[in-house]
């Protein structure tokens, strides 16, 4: 019992060469398209859009966690303290740097002055 021989078409050297040339053209075209995609995604607008969306997502996540922590109607539990500790420690570390403390205090004073001015202006306007 002999196995039936499968007849596979044999490519000639010219056919192999033509197939490889077509594959190279397709590969080069794919590289060109990839280069264009990378260039467009590394543009100023695209980077800014990506950065802002990441910051927005992180801020949304952080604020939803903070709103749970601020809601003290259930009391201050150990779980809330454990979730709040990294934020407090990173805030203390960040503010302990001298180069950061002065601008933060200036910004806070400016915001407080603007808030007080708006408060008194709106109160004066109502009268």
N, C-alpha and C positions, 0 to 999 in steps of 0.2 A: 504494500500500500504506500504509494507515494503521495505526497501532498501536492495539491494542484498549485502550479506556479501562478503567482499574481503578476499580472502584466502591468507594470508601472511605466508611464511614459518617461522616457529619458530625455532630459533637457540637453540641448546642444550647448556648446560654449557660448554661442551668440545669444541664445535665449537666456542663459544664466546672467550674462553681462547686461542684457536689456532689463531683466527683472531687478538686478542690483542697482542699476541706474535709476529706475523708477522708485525703488525703496529709498535711495539717497535723496531724491527730489522731495519725496513725501516727508522724510525726516527733516530736511532743511526748511521746508515750509512750516512744519510744526515748531521748529526752533524759532523761526521768525515770528510766528503768532505768539509763542510763549514770551518772547522778548517784548513784544508790544504790550501784552497783558501786564507784565511786570513793570514796564515803564509807566503805564497808566495808573497802576495801583501804588506806585511810589511817588506820584505827583504830590504837590503841596496840598491841593484840595482833598485828594483821596486820603492822605495821611491825617489831615485835620479832621475829616469826617469820621474816620475810623477811631481816632483818639477821643473825639467828643462822644461818640456812641459808647465807647468803653467806659469813659468817665461817667457818663449818664447811667449806664447799667450798674456800675459799682456804687454810685451815689444812691440809686434807687434801692439797691440791696442793703446798703448800710443804713439808710434812713428807715427802711422797714424793720430792721433789727433794732435800731435805736428807739423807734416808737414803742416796741414791745418793752424795752428797758425802762423807758420814761413812765409808762403806765404803772404807777405804784399802787394802784387800787388793790392789787393782790399781795402787796407787801414786797419787801426786798428779800428775795430768796437767794440761796447759795448759787443756784443756777444763773440767776441774773448777774450776780457779782462775778462769777466765772466768765460769763460772756462779755462783761464790761471791762474786765481787767486789762486785756490787751489794748483796748482803745485808750484807757487812762494812761497806761505805761508808755505807749508810743507818743501820746500827747505830751506827757511830762518830758520824755527824752527829746522830743522835737523842740519844745519851748525852752529847754535848759541850755540850748546853744545860744551864745551871746549874739551871734550874727543874725539870729532869727527873732530874738526876743524884742529888740527895739522896733523893727518894722511891724511886728504883730501888735505891740502896744500902740504905736502910732495909728495903725489901721483901726484898732478898736476905739481909740479916742476920736478919730475922725467919724466913724460910724455912729458913735454915741452922740457926738455933737450934731451931726446931720439928723439923727432921730429926734433929739430934743428940739432942734429948730423946727422940724416938720410938725412935731406935736404942738408946740406953742403957736405956730403959724395956723394950723388947722383949728386950734381952740379959739384963736383970735378971730378967724374967719367966721366961725359959727356965731359968735356974739355980734 
